[in-house]
Structures are given as structure tokens and as C-alpha cells.
Amino acid sequence: MDFESANGSSSSPPVVAQPHRGLLEKVFLNDEGLRAGFRLLLYGLFWVTFSYALQFATVGFFGFPADPFSPRSFLRQELLSFMAAIGAAVLMGKVERRPMDLYGLPWSRGFGKLFWQGWLLGLVEVTLLIGFIAAFGGYSFGSFSLHGLEAARWGALWFVAFVSVGLSEEYLFRGYTQYTLAQGMGFWPAAVLLSTLFGAVHLRNPGESYVGAAGVVATGLVFAFALRRTGNLWLAVGWHASFDFGETFLYSVPDSGMLLERHLSSATLHGATWLTGGTVGPEGSVFSFLTMGILALVIHILYPAREIEPAQEERPLPN
């Protein structure tokens, strides 16, 4: 007696007919709904709309900033950028019927352990980088430019400003966009594409170079690695914020081609561009790639790879 007879049936299981899709449905939809590319276009439309609306409202209430590179202007600009990015994601979450936590920033973990671990890693990286440059005679701290309460006040303002930068840039390039693009092409192809865009955007900064932009691309890939290992963006947000804070305020050097005001000392970079990064700042130094490699190894050790479910192996997604 065969298996089918023993179970009282020799017939094949019924074939379930698949619903017929028209041409437009095939173009715009797949088994998961709207295709990833069209969802990204919709997200971009929402983001641009929010960005213009927020800028218009802010200028209407407060006017144009007198100095676009001041800490207050930085804080204002990055907060508006983050609000636009998160607002667009909220709308997409409603459209897709997905919880916001899937897009990289679970608020239940906001500014928790991972954020402060990232803050520490960023300070370690920038200190190690400045240390390498100084060891070869390329950095001098100079004398203090700020003292006492004034140093504390400007330090606190730069802290908040760069946390805003971390939130804005990480969510825009590795939040909803990374999650959605990964569904269409896989996690790492999406990370490479978005990190390349991340570097290209930085070329708009005064003083930036192609070497510095390449460093930004590499930084984006390291942050994507941190996202992959931790499951969310909070480590990368803290890391991004503290590295920028260390360059701009603590060590008083150019950050992505911009030497900003109200920093701690009259520090100078001197020597060959390969060593100091030139107008780019330490991010353009050859040692920047070395320190990023060291910190990527630290991420590999501190945050072991987690088991990935079969569905995620087909389309790797950040948890």
C-alpha cells in the first residue's frame, strides 16, 4: 500500500488559480504590494513636500539665518531635514501598513545603550585619527579659544546640533531608503548605492574633495555594517554625531571641508594633504581609511552576526 492510499486519497492536491494581473498591475505591483522603486519615489515626493513646507514655515516665523554655518543654523537645518525624513516615513508606514520601527529608528530604544556606545566609538575613532596625524607632525592643538562656561555652552550647542546631523543623515540614507531599497536588490547592493549617493552629496561642501567623498562613502558602508549587526540605526546615529562633534569642536579641525566657528582651540593642520586631508580635514587623510577599518573590526567583534531567517536570506532586511 502506497502513502497516498494509506491516507485515503490518490488524487493530487487541488491547484489554486493565481489571480490574473493586468499590465499596469504587473508594472507597479508585486507579491508584497507596490514595488520598492515606486515606494521610494513616493517617499521622495513626501520628503520634498515636507522639506519645502517646513522651510517655508520656518523662514516665515524666524527669517533667513544670518550665518548658515553657525551652530544654531546647523541645528535648525538638520532638525528640519530630520523632521521631513521622518514625516515622509510616517506617511509611508500608513500606506504600507508597517510599524515605524521597521525603518531603523525604534523609539523605544531612543538614546539608549546603543546610542551612547556609538558616541563612544565615534570619539575613539576621531581621537585615533587625530593621534595618527599628530604622530606624523600634521596636527597642533594650539591654545584654547573658549573657556569655562562659554566652552560648556558652545559644546552643548554643538552636541545637540550634531545629534541632529546624525539623526537626519542616518535616517535619510540608511532608514526608510535602506529598508525599502534592500527589498528590491538586497541589503548590501542597497547600502553601496546609498553610501555612494551619501558621498556625492558631500561634494557640495566647500573644501570637499574626491578623496574626502570616498572617505564618506566608506563611512556610510561602515555605518551600514553597524546597522546590519545591531538591527537599528541608534549606534550609527551616536557614532556619526560624536565623530563630527570631535572634529568640529573638540579638535577644532575642518569637518567634510567646513571649518565651523566656536570651536575649542586654535588648532592647525600642517603637512602633506595625504596626511592631514588638506581643506577636507582629517576625513581626507589616508589614516581615515585605516581608522574606519579598525572600527569595522571592533563592530564585528562587539556585535556578532545574528541568525537570519530564510525570508531574510532572499531579501536581506534590517530588523
VONU-785951 format. One record per residue (C-alpha): x, y, z; residue number from 1. Coordinates in pm, 1 decimal, decimal comma. Layout:
N
X = X; Y = Y; Z = Z; seq = NUM .
...
# end
This chain:
319
X = 0,0; Y = 0,0; Z = 0,0; seq = 1 .
X = 144,6; Y = 334,3; Z = -100,2; seq = 2 .
X = 146,5; Y = 652,2; Z = 113,2; seq = 3 .
X = -140,7; Y = 818,9; Z = -72,5; seq = 4 .
X = -366,0; Y = 509,3; Z = -39,1; seq = 5 .
X = -287,8; Y = 484,7; Z = 329,6; seq = 6 .
X = -415,2; Y = 835,1; Z = 371,0; seq = 7 .
X = -733,3; Y = 766,4; Z = 181,0; seq = 8 .
X = -652,1; Y = 964,9; Z = -130,0; seq = 9 .
X = -470,1; Y = 904,9; Z = -455,2; seq = 10 .
X = -550,9; Y = 1237,7; Z = -616,6; seq = 11 .
X = -311,7; Y = 1532,6; Z = -645,6; seq = 12 .
X = -376,8; Y = 1839,8; Z = -430,8; seq = 13 .
X = -600,0; Y = 2097,0; Z = -597,7; seq = 14 .
X = -421,8; Y = 2370,5; Z = -791,3; seq = 15 .
X = -511,2; Y = 2716,8; Z = -670,7; seq = 16 .
X = -557,2; Y = 2953,6; Z = -961,4; seq = 17 .
X = -346,9; Y = 3267,3; Z = -943,8; seq = 18 .
X = -538,4; Y = 3591,5; Z = -995,1; seq = 19 .
X = -481,6; Y = 3744,4; Z = -1336,4; seq = 20 .
X = -297,0; Y = 4076,5; Z = -1330,2; seq = 21 .
X = -327,4; Y = 4343,6; Z = -1593,5; seq = 22 .
X = -27,7; Y = 4522,2; Z = -1744,8; seq = 23 .
X = -38,5; Y = 4815,4; Z = -1501,3; seq = 24 .
X = -59,3; Y = 4584,2; Z = -1202,2; seq = 25 .
X = 243,8; Y = 4390,7; Z = -1326,5; seq = 26 .
X = 439,0; Y = 4714,6; Z = -1369,0; seq = 27 .
X = 352,5; Y = 4869,1; Z = -1031,0; seq = 28 .
X = 285,0; Y = 4570,2; Z = -804,3; seq = 29 .
X = 449,9; Y = 4250,5; Z = -687,3; seq = 30 .
X = 350,6; Y = 3991,6; Z = -424,9; seq = 31 .
X = 428,4; Y = 4238,2; Z = -144,9; seq = 32 .
X = 230,8; Y = 4527,2; Z = -291,5; seq = 33 .
X = 374,3; Y = 4839,3; Z = -453,7; seq = 34 .
X = 722,5; Y = 4772,5; Z = -591,8; seq = 35 .
X = 1020,3; Y = 4908,9; Z = -397,4; seq = 36 .
X = 1120,5; Y = 5159,8; Z = -664,2; seq = 37 .
X = 777,7; Y = 5321,5; Z = -674,6; seq = 38 .
X = 762,5; Y = 5330,9; Z = -294,5; seq = 39 .
X = 1094,0; Y = 5515,2; Z = -291,6; seq = 40 .
X = 962,6; Y = 5764,5; Z = -546,1; seq = 41 .
X = 655,9; Y = 5822,0; Z = -330,3; seq = 42 .
X = 875,1; Y = 5862,1; Z = -21,3; seq = 43 .
X = 1090,6; Y = 6114,3; Z = -209,5; seq = 44 .
X = 781,7; Y = 6311,1; Z = -309,7; seq = 45 .
X = 661,9; Y = 6322,4; Z = 51,1; seq = 46 .
X = 1011,0; Y = 6421,7; Z = 170,8; seq = 47 .
X = 1043,7; Y = 6708,7; Z = -78,4; seq = 48 .
X = 693,8; Y = 6832,4; Z = 7,6; seq = 49 .
X = 764,2; Y = 6827,5; Z = 382,3; seq = 50 .
X = 1104,9; Y = 6990,6; Z = 330,4; seq = 51 .
X = 963,9; Y = 7287,4; Z = 137,5; seq = 52 .
X = 668,9; Y = 7326,1; Z = 372,1; seq = 53 .
X = 889,3; Y = 7324,1; Z = 682,9; seq = 54 .
X = 1143,0; Y = 7562,6; Z = 529,7; seq = 55 .
X = 866,6; Y = 7799,6; Z = 422,2; seq = 56 .
X = 708,1; Y = 7797,3; Z = 767,9; seq = 57 .
X = 1041,5; Y = 7842,1; Z = 945,9; seq = 58 .
X = 1151,6; Y = 8133,9; Z = 727,3; seq = 59 .
X = 809,7; Y = 8290,1; Z = 774,1; seq = 60 .
X = 843,5; Y = 8277,8; Z = 1153,5; seq = 61 .
X = 1216,8; Y = 8331,1; Z = 1202,7; seq = 62 .
X = 1353,8; Y = 8470,4; Z = 875,7; seq = 63 .
X = 1665,7; Y = 8354,6; Z = 694,1; seq = 64 .
X = 1966,1; Y = 8259,3; Z = 910,0; seq = 65 .
X = 2233,6; Y = 8529,8; Z = 922,4; seq = 66 .
X = 2516,9; Y = 8273,4; Z = 909,3; seq = 67 .
X = 2433,9; Y = 7935,7; Z = 750,1; seq = 68 .
X = 2741,1; Y = 7774,6; Z = 913,1; seq = 69 .
X = 2671,4; Y = 7876,7; Z = 1273,4; seq = 70 .
X = 2575,1; Y = 7610,9; Z = 1531,6; seq = 71 .
X = 2220,3; Y = 7749,6; Z = 1550,3; seq = 72 .
X = 2180,8; Y = 7739,9; Z = 1171,1; seq = 73 .
X = 2319,4; Y = 7387,8; Z = 1161,6; seq = 74 .
X = 2076,0; Y = 7278,9; Z = 1431,9; seq = 75 .
X = 1782,0; Y = 7439,1; Z = 1252,6; seq = 76 .
X = 1870,9; Y = 7295,6; Z = 912,9; seq = 77 .
X = 1929,9; Y = 6941,3; Z = 1034,2; seq = 78 .
X = 1622,8; Y = 6931,5; Z = 1256,4; seq = 79 .
X = 1408,1; Y = 7038,3; Z = 962,9; seq = 80 .
X = 1573,2; Y = 6776,0; Z = 741,8; seq = 81 .
X = 1510,8; Y = 6503,5; Z = 1000,1; seq = 82 .
X = 1150,2; Y = 6613,0; Z = 1052,8; seq = 83 .
X = 1091,3; Y = 6591,6; Z = 675,8; seq = 84 .
X = 1253,7; Y = 6247,4; Z = 653,2; seq = 85 .
X = 1064,8; Y = 6105,2; Z = 949,4; seq = 86 .
X = 737,3; Y = 6267,6; Z = 841,7; seq = 87 .
X = 763,2; Y = 6108,7; Z = 497,1; seq = 88 .
X = 833,9; Y = 5771,0; Z = 661,6; seq = 89 .
X = 528,2; Y = 5808,2; Z = 884,7; seq = 90 .
X = 311,6; Y = 5853,6; Z = 575,1; seq = 91 .
X = 475,1; Y = 5557,2; Z = 402,9; seq = 92 .
X = 416,1; Y = 5346,1; Z = 713,4; seq = 93 .
X = 45,7; Y = 5428,0; Z = 682,8; seq = 94 .
X = 48,4; Y = 5344,1; Z = 311,0; seq = 95 .
X = 236,2; Y = 5015,8; Z = 363,5; seq = 96 .
X = 66,7; Y = 4928,9; Z = 695,4; seq = 97 .
X = 403,9; Y = 4872,6; Z = 857,6; seq = 98 .
X = 520,8; Y = 4988,2; Z = 1203,5; seq = 99 .
X = 774,1; Y = 5273,4; Z = 1200,6; seq = 100 .
X = 1024,1; Y = 5064,5; Z = 1398,8; seq = 101 .
X = 1096,7; Y = 4861,8; Z = 1084,4; seq = 102 .
X = 1254,7; Y = 5166,1; Z = 921,7; seq = 103 .
X = 1556,5; Y = 5176,3; Z = 1150,1; seq = 104 .
X = 1478,1; Y = 5400,8; Z = 1447,3; seq = 105 .
X = 1271,7; Y = 5218,4; Z = 1711,3; seq = 106 .
X = 1177,4; Y = 5496,2; Z = 1952,3; seq = 107 .
X = 1157,9; Y = 5253,0; Z = 2242,8; seq = 108 .
X = 1538,9; Y = 5236,2; Z = 2219,8; seq = 109 .
X = 1587,7; Y = 5605,1; Z = 2150,8; seq = 110 .
X = 1908,1; Y = 5749,3; Z = 2303,7; seq = 111 .
X = 1961,5; Y = 5425,4; Z = 2491,9; seq = 112 .
X = 2264,2; Y = 5199,8; Z = 2528,0; seq = 113 .
X = 2340,1; Y = 5166,6; Z = 2157,5; seq = 114 .
X = 2338,0; Y = 5544,0; Z = 2106,6; seq = 115 .
X = 2592,6; Y = 5601,7; Z = 2383,6; seq = 116 .
X = 2806,2; Y = 5309,0; Z = 2269,4; seq = 117 .
X = 2807,5; Y = 5471,4; Z = 1926,0; seq = 118 .
X = 2900,6; Y = 5805,0; Z = 2083,4; seq = 119 .
X = 3199,5; Y = 5639,7; Z = 2249,4; seq = 120 .
X = 3305,0; Y = 5466,7; Z = 1925,3; seq = 121 .
X = 3290,9; Y = 5796,2; Z = 1737,6; seq = 122 .
X = 3511,9; Y = 5968,9; Z = 1993,4; seq = 123 .
X = 3755,4; Y = 5677,1; Z = 1984,1; seq = 124 .
X = 3771,6; Y = 5692,5; Z = 1604,8; seq = 125 .
X = 3826,1; Y = 6068,5; Z = 1577,5; seq = 126 .
X = 4082,4; Y = 6064,9; Z = 1860,4; seq = 127 .
X = 4268,9; Y = 5777,8; Z = 1697,8; seq = 128 .
X = 4263,8; Y = 5959,8; Z = 1362,9; seq = 129 .
X = 4390,0; Y = 6288,5; Z = 1507,4; seq = 130 .
X = 4651,1; Y = 6091,6; Z = 1703,0; seq = 131 .
X = 4788,3; Y = 5930,9; Z = 1385,8; seq = 132 .
X = 4805,5; Y = 6267,8; Z = 1211,3; seq = 133 .
X = 4973,6; Y = 6430,9; Z = 1513,3; seq = 134 .
X = 5225,6; Y = 6145,7; Z = 1539,8; seq = 135 .
X = 5347,2; Y = 6235,5; Z = 1189,3; seq = 136 .
X = 5361,5; Y = 6606,9; Z = 1272,3; seq = 137 .
X = 5040,9; Y = 6710,8; Z = 1099,2; seq = 138 .
X = 4829,9; Y = 6844,0; Z = 1387,7; seq = 139 .
X = 4876,4; Y = 7103,7; Z = 1660,6; seq = 140 .
X = 4609,3; Y = 7172,6; Z = 1922,3; seq = 141 .
X = 4710,4; Y = 7536,4; Z = 1968,9; seq = 142 .
X = 4567,9; Y = 7744,2; Z = 2253,2; seq = 143 .
X = 4218,9; Y = 7739,0; Z = 2397,7; seq = 144 .
X = 3970,6; Y = 7966,3; Z = 2219,5; seq = 145 .
X = 3686,8; Y = 7907,2; Z = 2467,7; seq = 146 .
X = 3699,4; Y = 7886,3; Z = 2846,3; seq = 147 .
X = 3475,6; Y = 7788,3; Z = 3136,3; seq = 148 .
X = 3101,5; Y = 7837,1; Z = 3092,9; seq = 149 .
X = 3145,4; Y = 7966,0; Z = 2738,4; seq = 150 .
X = 3315,5; Y = 7641,2; Z = 2636,4; seq = 151 .
X = 3041,9; Y = 7439,1; Z = 2808,8; seq = 152 .
X = 2766,8; Y = 7643,6; Z = 2641,5; seq = 153 .
X = 2905,7; Y = 7611,9; Z = 2289,4; seq = 154 .
X = 2995,8; Y = 7249,3; Z = 2348,3; seq = 155 .
X = 2636,4; Y = 7173,9; Z = 2448,6; seq = 156 .
X = 2500,5; Y = 7356,7; Z = 2144,2; seq = 157 .
X = 2734,5; Y = 7168,6; Z = 1909,1; seq = 158 .
X = 2635,6; Y = 6843,3; Z = 2082,8; seq = 159 .
X = 2268,1; Y = 6898,6; Z = 2005,6; seq = 160 .
X = 2346,1; Y = 7022,3; Z = 1654,2; seq = 161 .
X = 2549,4; Y = 6714,1; Z = 1565,3; seq = 162 .
X = 2296,7; Y = 6473,9; Z = 1717,5; seq = 163 .
X = 2054,2; Y = 6637,7; Z = 1475,5; seq = 164 .
X = 2303,2; Y = 6580,7; Z = 1193,1; seq = 165 .
X = 2335,4; Y = 6214,2; Z = 1291,9; seq = 166 .
X = 1958,9; Y = 6165,2; Z = 1303,7; seq = 167 .
X = 1899,7; Y = 6349,0; Z = 977,7; seq = 168 .
X = 2170,7; Y = 6192,4; Z = 761,6; seq = 169 .
X = 2145,6; Y = 5840,7; Z = 901,5; seq = 170 .
X = 1768,7; Y = 5826,7; Z = 864,3; seq = 171 .
X = 1771,3; Y = 5979,2; Z = 517,6; seq = 172 .
X = 2040,7; Y = 5746,8; Z = 379,7; seq = 173 .
X = 2003,1; Y = 5435,5; Z = 596,7; seq = 174 .
X = 1649,7; Y = 5448,9; Z = 733,0; seq = 175 .
X = 1341,6; Y = 5410,8; Z = 514,8; seq = 176 .
X = 1550,2; Y = 5426,9; Z = 196,5; seq = 177 .
X = 1781,0; Y = 5141,7; Z = 302,4; seq = 178 .
X = 1492,4; Y = 4924,9; Z = 423,9; seq = 179 .
X = 1291,2; Y = 4968,3; Z = 105,3; seq = 180 .
X = 1574,5; Y = 4952,3; Z = -145,7; seq = 181 .
X = 1702,2; Y = 4635,6; Z = 24,9; seq = 182 .
X = 1370,1; Y = 4469,3; Z = -50,9; seq = 183 .
X = 1428,9; Y = 4527,9; Z = -419,1; seq = 184 .
X = 1800,4; Y = 4449,0; Z = -457,3; seq = 185 .
X = 1932,2; Y = 4308,6; Z = -127,4; seq = 186 .
X = 2091,9; Y = 4472,7; Z = 174,2; seq = 187 .
X = 2449,2; Y = 4528,2; Z = 55,3; seq = 188 .
X = 2376,7; Y = 4644,9; Z = -301,1; seq = 189 .
X = 2137,1; Y = 4897,6; Z = -145,5; seq = 190 .
X = 2399,5; Y = 5003,1; Z = 109,2; seq = 191 .
X = 2663,2; Y = 5053,2; Z = -163,2; seq = 192 .
X = 2426,8; Y = 5260,7; Z = -377,0; seq = 193 .
X = 2309,7; Y = 5479,6; Z = -88,4; seq = 194 .
X = 2662,3; Y = 5523,5; Z = 51,1; seq = 195 .
X = 2781,4; Y = 5636,2; Z = -291,8; seq = 196 .
X = 2499,1; Y = 5889,8; Z = -300,1; seq = 197 .
X = 2592,7; Y = 5990,4; Z = 56,1; seq = 198 .
X = 2948,1; Y = 6067,0; Z = -61,4; seq = 199 .
X = 2831,2; Y = 6250,4; Z = -374,9; seq = 200 .
X = 2609,7; Y = 6482,3; Z = -168,6; seq = 201 .
X = 2910,9; Y = 6582,8; Z = 41,9; seq = 202 .
X = 3090,6; Y = 6707,5; Z = -270,2; seq = 203 .
X = 2868,3; Y = 7015,8; Z = -247,4; seq = 204 .
X = 3050,8; Y = 7122,6; Z = 69,5; seq = 205 .
X = 3312,4; Y = 7397,7; Z = 26,7; seq = 206 .
X = 3658,7; Y = 7245,7; Z = 59,2; seq = 207 .
X = 3547,0; Y = 6886,5; Z = -3,1; seq = 208 .
X = 3746,6; Y = 6664,8; Z = -244,3; seq = 209 .
X = 3701,2; Y = 6333,4; Z = -422,5; seq = 210 .
X = 3925,5; Y = 6162,5; Z = -167,2; seq = 211 .
X = 3716,4; Y = 6307,1; Z = 114,0; seq = 212 .
X = 3397,7; Y = 6196,8; Z = -60,8; seq = 213 .
X = 3543,9; Y = 5846,8; Z = -97,5; seq = 214 .
X = 3600,9; Y = 5850,9; Z = 277,2; seq = 215 .
X = 3236,2; Y = 5945,8; Z = 326,6; seq = 216 .
X = 3132,3; Y = 5651,0; Z = 107,3; seq = 217 .
X = 3347,3; Y = 5418,7; Z = 318,9; seq = 218 .
X = 3198,2; Y = 5568,7; Z = 635,2; seq = 219 .
X = 2849,1; Y = 5502,0; Z = 500,7; seq = 220 .
X = 2937,6; Y = 5137,2; Z = 442,6; seq = 221 .
X = 3074,1; Y = 5103,1; Z = 797,2; seq = 222 .
X = 2753,3; Y = 5256,3; Z = 933,3; seq = 223 .
X = 2552,7; Y = 5013,0; Z = 718,8; seq = 224 .
X = 2758,7; Y = 4730,6; Z = 869,8; seq = 225 .
X = 2668,2; Y = 4862,9; Z = 1216,7; seq = 226 .
X = 2301,7; Y = 4868,8; Z = 1112,6; seq = 227 .
X = 2326,8; Y = 4511,3; Z = 987,9; seq = 228 .
X = 2483,3; Y = 4387,7; Z = 1310,4; seq = 229 .
X = 2273,4; Y = 4582,1; Z = 1562,9; seq = 230 .
X = 1939,0; Y = 4579,7; Z = 1379,0; seq = 231 .
X = 1876,6; Y = 4955,4; Z = 1404,4; seq = 232 .
X = 2040,3; Y = 5294,5; Z = 1348,8; seq = 233 .
X = 2096,0; Y = 5413,4; Z = 1705,9; seq = 234 .
X = 2461,1; Y = 5303,4; Z = 1719,4; seq = 235 .
X = 2531,4; Y = 5477,1; Z = 1387,1; seq = 236 .
X = 2348,2; Y = 5794,9; Z = 1496,6; seq = 237 .
X = 2560,3; Y = 5826,9; Z = 1811,1; seq = 238 .
X = 2878,8; Y = 5739,8; Z = 1622,5; seq = 239 .
X = 2808,8; Y = 5988,1; Z = 1341,5; seq = 240 .
X = 2723,9; Y = 6266,0; Z = 1588,0; seq = 241 .
X = 3028,9; Y = 6219,9; Z = 1810,8; seq = 242 .
X = 3276,4; Y = 6196,0; Z = 1521,4; seq = 243 .
X = 3150,9; Y = 6527,7; Z = 1381,1; seq = 244 .
X = 3148,0; Y = 6679,0; Z = 1730,5; seq = 245 .
X = 3507,0; Y = 6563,8; Z = 1784,5; seq = 246 .
X = 3631,4; Y = 6709,8; Z = 1456,1; seq = 247 .
X = 3446,2; Y = 7040,8; Z = 1479,3; seq = 248 .
X = 3450,6; Y = 7123,9; Z = 1849,6; seq = 249 .
X = 3699,9; Y = 6910,9; Z = 2044,4; seq = 250 .
X = 3987,1; Y = 6903,0; Z = 1794,5; seq = 251 .
X = 3881,2; Y = 7218,7; Z = 1604,3; seq = 252 .
X = 3959,4; Y = 7098,2; Z = 1251,2; seq = 253 .
X = 3762,8; Y = 7107,3; Z = 923,1; seq = 254 .
X = 3472,0; Y = 6864,3; Z = 900,5; seq = 255 .
X = 3393,7; Y = 6748,2; Z = 545,0; seq = 256 .
X = 3551,9; Y = 7061,4; Z = 403,0; seq = 257 .
X = 3399,4; Y = 7308,3; Z = 650,5; seq = 258 .
X = 3582,0; Y = 7479,6; Z = 936,4; seq = 259 .
X = 3299,1; Y = 7593,1; Z = 1159,4; seq = 260 .
X = 3303,0; Y = 7865,4; Z = 1422,5; seq = 261 .
X = 3303,0; Y = 7847,1; Z = 1802,1; seq = 262 .
X = 3539,9; Y = 7555,9; Z = 1844,6; seq = 263 .
X = 3755,2; Y = 7473,2; Z = 2144,0; seq = 264 .
X = 4103,4; Y = 7573,1; Z = 2027,2; seq = 265 .
X = 4312,2; Y = 7741,6; Z = 1759,0; seq = 266 .
X = 4419,9; Y = 7403,9; Z = 1621,3; seq = 267 .
X = 4602,9; Y = 7379,2; Z = 1288,6; seq = 268 .
X = 4671,6; Y = 7107,5; Z = 1034,6; seq = 269 .
X = 5007,3; Y = 7127,6; Z = 859,6; seq = 270 .
X = 5183,7; Y = 6896,7; Z = 622,4; seq = 271 .
X = 5103,0; Y = 6696,9; Z = 310,0; seq = 272 .
X = 4742,1; Y = 6656,5; Z = 201,9; seq = 273 .
X = 4767,1; Y = 6276,8; Z = 218,1; seq = 274 .
X = 4843,8; Y = 6314,7; Z = 589,5; seq = 275 .
X = 4610,1; Y = 6594,8; Z = 701,0; seq = 276 .
X = 4335,0; Y = 6578,0; Z = 440,7; seq = 277 .
X = 4401,4; Y = 6937,7; Z = 337,3; seq = 278 .
X = 4091,0; Y = 7152,8; Z = 310,0; seq = 279 .
X = 3872,2; Y = 6845,5; Z = 364,8; seq = 280 .
X = 4008,5; Y = 6789,4; Z = 713,6; seq = 281 .
X = 4105,6; Y = 6456,4; Z = 872,8; seq = 282 .
X = 3835,1; Y = 6270,4; Z = 677,5; seq = 283 .
X = 4054,2; Y = 6318,2; Z = 369,2; seq = 284 .
X = 4363,2; Y = 6168,8; Z = 535,9; seq = 285 .
X = 4484,5; Y = 5821,3; Z = 440,0; seq = 286 .
X = 4464,2; Y = 5738,9; Z = 809,3; seq = 287 .
X = 4086,4; Y = 5789,3; Z = 795,2; seq = 288 .
X = 4052,5; Y = 5465,8; Z = 596,9; seq = 289 .
X = 4275,8; Y = 5288,1; Z = 847,9; seq = 290 .
X = 4072,3; Y = 5400,2; Z = 1149,2; seq = 291 .
X = 3747,1; Y = 5305,9; Z = 977,7; seq = 292 .
X = 3886,1; Y = 4960,0; Z = 913,3; seq = 293 .
X = 3986,7; Y = 4926,7; Z = 1277,4; seq = 294 .
X = 3641,3; Y = 5034,2; Z = 1396,8; seq = 295 .
X = 3470,5; Y = 4798,8; Z = 1150,0; seq = 296 .
X = 3668,0; Y = 4516,3; Z = 1310,7; seq = 297 .
X = 3554,3; Y = 4638,7; Z = 1652,9; seq = 298 .
X = 3191,2; Y = 4624,4; Z = 1532,6; seq = 299 .
X = 3250,0; Y = 4271,6; Z = 1404,7; seq = 300 .
X = 3381,2; Y = 4164,1; Z = 1746,1; seq = 301 .
X = 3138,1; Y = 4351,5; Z = 1972,3; seq = 302 .
X = 2821,5; Y = 4281,2; Z = 1774,6; seq = 303 .
X = 2830,8; Y = 3923,6; Z = 1640,0; seq = 304 .
X = 2629,9; Y = 3830,4; Z = 1333,0; seq = 305 .
X = 2280,1; Y = 3715,8; Z = 1419,4; seq = 306 .
X = 2096,2; Y = 3421,5; Z = 1264,8; seq = 307 .
X = 1897,9; Y = 3534,2; Z = 961,4; seq = 308 .
X = 1561,1; Y = 3378,6; Z = 885,5; seq = 309 .
X = 1510,9; Y = 3218,2; Z = 541,4; seq = 310 .
X = 1290,4; Y = 3501,9; Z = 418,2; seq = 311 .
X = 1565,7; Y = 3749,7; Z = 505,5; seq = 312 .
X = 1823,9; Y = 3547,0; Z = 318,3; seq = 313 .
X = 1629,4; Y = 3600,6; Z = -1,4; seq = 314 .
X = 1579,6; Y = 3970,6; Z = 57,2; seq = 315 .
X = 1810,7; Y = 4078,0; Z = 340,7; seq = 316 .
X = 1638,7; Y = 4340,7; Z = 551,0; seq = 317 .
X = 1743,8; Y = 4531,1; Z = 861,3; seq = 318 .
X = 1533,9; Y = 4419,2; Z = 1156,8; seq = 319 .
# end
